[in-house]
Amino acid sequence: MTDSTSSAASSSSPSFPFSQPLIKSSHSDPDREDTGATQVAPIIRLEEVAVLTGEEQEDAILNMNAKLYRFDKEGNKWKERGNGCVKLLKHKETGKVRLVMRQEKTLKICANHLLHPKMSMQEHTRNDKTCVWQATDFSDGELKDELFCINLRSVASECFFDHLLLVSAKIIGSSIASFY
């Protein structure tokens, strides 16, 4: 070792005072608060764009939160399809009623199918707040037969949902059956 390193290591007081600020600012007034009122102008201006959801020609009969599952035949188990808002929408001109469910944050469609009079809704065997039904769904861009299970917040919601599906199926009559 050299003498300079041994003397630095043996000294008891540090050469840099850590308790004091390195640079004293010119704004060292303790009573002054930082307001943060800086404003940045946008680089480009964005125009508002009207987004069409496909629900403009329909009236909402039902609108409630739920969790939707679909039955996976290959794995022989229920898989979560989405958690969000389920709607029953009645078309203003044709009177057709469809079930649409969108995921909560992404608004991706996780269920989209028409209701018809031959549709049957059943309670799930394990839970009073769940309903099971089969439908030809179009949420993935192609018609596919799916078995759905919906989990609602309460038993009253389940009864109301079941009742509305049955009433909607009776309202639309047999005109929807020709769609399939």
C-alpha positions as CSV (number, residue, x, y, z in Angstrom):
1,M,0.0,0.0,0.0
2,T,1.0,3.6,-0.6
3,D,1.1,6.2,2.1
4,S,-1.8,8.2,0.6
5,T,-4.2,5.2,0.8
6,S,-3.2,4.2,4.2
7,S,-3.6,7.7,5.5
8,A,-7.0,8.1,3.9
9,A,-8.2,4.8,5.4
10,S,-6.9,5.6,8.8
11,S,-8.5,9.1,9.0
12,S,-11.6,9.1,11.2
13,S,-13.4,12.1,9.6
14,P,-14.6,11.8,6.0
15,S,-13.4,14.3,3.4
16,F,-17.0,14.9,2.1
17,P,-19.6,16.2,4.5
18,F,-22.6,13.9,3.8
19,S,-25.0,15.8,6.0
20,Q,-24.8,19.0,3.9
21,P,-26.3,19.5,0.5
22,L,-23.9,19.3,-2.4
23,I,-25.2,22.4,-4.2
24,K,-27.1,25.2,-2.5
25,S,-30.1,26.2,-4.5
26,S,-31.1,29.8,-5.1
27,H,-34.7,28.9,-4.1
28,S,-33.8,27.9,-0.6
29,D,-36.9,29.7,0.8
30,P,-38.6,27.1,3.1
31,D,-42.0,28.9,3.0
32,R,-42.2,28.8,-0.8
33,E,-44.2,25.8,-2.2
34,D,-43.8,24.3,-5.5
35,T,-47.1,24.8,-7.3
36,G,-46.3,22.6,-10.3
37,A,-48.3,24.9,-12.6
38,T,-46.3,24.1,-15.7
39,Q,-48.5,23.5,-18.8
40,V,-47.4,21.7,-21.8
41,A,-49.0,22.4,-25.2
42,P,-50.0,19.2,-27.1
43,I,-47.9,18.5,-30.2
44,I,-50.9,17.6,-32.3
45,R,-54.6,18.1,-31.9
46,L,-56.8,15.0,-31.9
47,E,-60.4,15.2,-33.1
48,E,-63.1,13.3,-31.4
49,V,-64.2,10.3,-33.4
50,A,-67.7,8.8,-33.1
51,V,-67.2,5.0,-32.4
52,L,-70.0,2.7,-33.5
53,T,-70.7,-0.2,-31.2
54,G,-73.4,-1.8,-33.2
55,E,-75.9,-1.1,-30.4
56,E,-77.2,2.2,-31.8
57,Q,-80.4,0.6,-33.3
58,E,-81.2,-1.3,-30.1
59,D,-82.8,-0.6,-26.7
60,A,-81.3,-2.1,-23.6
61,I,-83.8,-4.3,-21.7
62,L,-81.3,-5.5,-19.2
63,N,-77.9,-4.1,-18.1
64,M,-76.1,-5.8,-15.2
65,N,-72.6,-7.0,-14.1
66,A,-71.7,-10.6,-14.2
67,K,-69.0,-13.2,-14.8
68,L,-69.3,-15.4,-17.9
69,Y,-67.9,-18.9,-18.4
70,R,-67.9,-21.2,-21.4
71,F,-67.6,-25.0,-21.3
72,D,-64.4,-26.3,-22.9
73,K,-65.3,-29.7,-24.5
74,E,-61.6,-30.7,-25.0
75,G,-60.6,-30.0,-21.4
76,N,-64.0,-31.0,-20.0
77,K,-64.1,-27.9,-17.7
78,W,-65.5,-24.4,-17.4
79,K,-63.2,-21.6,-18.6
80,E,-63.8,-17.9,-17.8
81,R,-64.9,-15.9,-20.8
82,G,-65.1,-12.5,-19.2
83,N,-66.1,-10.3,-16.3
84,G,-68.2,-7.3,-17.2
85,C,-71.6,-5.9,-18.3
86,V,-74.2,-8.2,-19.8
87,K,-77.0,-6.7,-21.8
88,L,-80.2,-7.8,-23.4
89,L,-80.7,-5.6,-26.5
90,K,-84.0,-5.4,-28.4
91,H,-83.7,-4.2,-32.0
92,K,-86.0,-1.2,-32.7
93,E,-87.2,-2.3,-36.1
94,T,-87.1,-6.1,-36.2
95,G,-87.8,-6.8,-32.5
96,K,-85.0,-9.4,-32.3
97,V,-83.4,-9.7,-28.9
98,R,-79.8,-10.5,-28.4
99,L,-77.5,-11.1,-25.5
100,V,-74.2,-9.1,-25.6
101,M,-71.5,-9.1,-22.9
102,R,-68.4,-7.0,-23.0
103,Q,-65.3,-7.4,-20.8
104,E,-65.0,-4.8,-18.1
105,K,-61.8,-2.9,-19.0
106,T,-61.1,-3.8,-22.6
107,L,-64.8,-3.8,-23.8
108,K,-64.0,-6.8,-25.9
109,I,-67.2,-8.8,-26.8
110,C,-67.2,-12.1,-24.9
111,A,-70.8,-13.1,-25.8
112,N,-73.0,-12.1,-28.7
113,H,-76.0,-14.3,-29.7
114,L,-79.6,-14.0,-30.5
115,L,-82.3,-15.3,-28.2
116,H,-84.9,-17.7,-29.6
117,P,-88.1,-19.3,-28.1
118,K,-86.5,-22.8,-28.0
119,M,-83.7,-21.6,-25.8
120,S,-83.7,-23.1,-22.3
121,M,-82.2,-21.5,-19.2
122,Q,-81.3,-23.7,-16.2
123,E,-79.9,-23.1,-12.8
124,H,-76.4,-24.5,-12.3
125,T,-76.5,-27.5,-9.9
126,R,-74.0,-26.1,-7.5
127,N,-75.0,-22.5,-7.1
128,D,-78.3,-20.6,-7.0
129,K,-76.7,-17.4,-8.6
130,T,-75.7,-19.1,-11.8
131,C,-77.5,-20.0,-15.0
132,V,-76.5,-22.3,-17.8
133,W,-77.7,-22.2,-21.4
134,Q,-76.6,-23.2,-24.9
135,A,-76.5,-20.8,-27.8
136,T,-74.9,-20.2,-31.2
137,D,-72.5,-17.4,-30.4
138,F,-70.8,-14.9,-32.8
139,S,-68.4,-13.2,-30.4
140,D,-65.3,-14.6,-32.1
141,G,-66.4,-13.6,-35.6
142,E,-67.8,-17.0,-36.5
143,L,-70.9,-18.9,-35.5
144,K,-70.1,-21.5,-32.9
145,D,-72.3,-23.6,-30.6
146,E,-71.3,-22.8,-27.0
147,L,-72.5,-23.8,-23.6
148,F,-72.5,-20.8,-21.3
149,C,-72.7,-20.3,-17.6
150,I,-73.2,-16.9,-16.0
151,N,-72.5,-16.0,-12.4
152,L,-74.6,-13.1,-11.2
153,R,-74.2,-11.0,-8.0
154,S,-77.3,-12.3,-6.1
155,V,-80.1,-14.9,-6.3
156,A,-82.6,-12.1,-7.0
157,S,-80.5,-11.0,-10.0
158,E,-80.4,-14.6,-11.3
159,C,-84.2,-14.9,-11.0
160,F,-84.6,-11.5,-12.8
161,F,-82.2,-12.5,-15.5
162,D,-83.9,-15.9,-16.1
163,H,-87.3,-14.2,-16.2
164,L,-86.2,-11.6,-18.7
165,L,-84.7,-14.3,-21.0
166,L,-87.9,-16.2,-21.0
167,V,-90.1,-13.2,-21.6
168,S,-87.7,-12.0,-24.4
169,A,-87.9,-15.4,-26.0
170,K,-91.7,-15.3,-26.0
171,I,-91.8,-11.7,-27.3
172,I,-89.7,-12.5,-30.3
173,G,-91.7,-15.6,-31.2
174,S,-90.7,-17.9,-34.0
175,S,-89.3,-15.2,-36.3
176,I,-85.8,-15.6,-34.9
177,A,-85.8,-19.4,-35.4
178,S,-85.6,-18.7,-39.2
179,F,-82.3,-16.8,-38.6
180,Y,-80.5,-20.0,-37.6
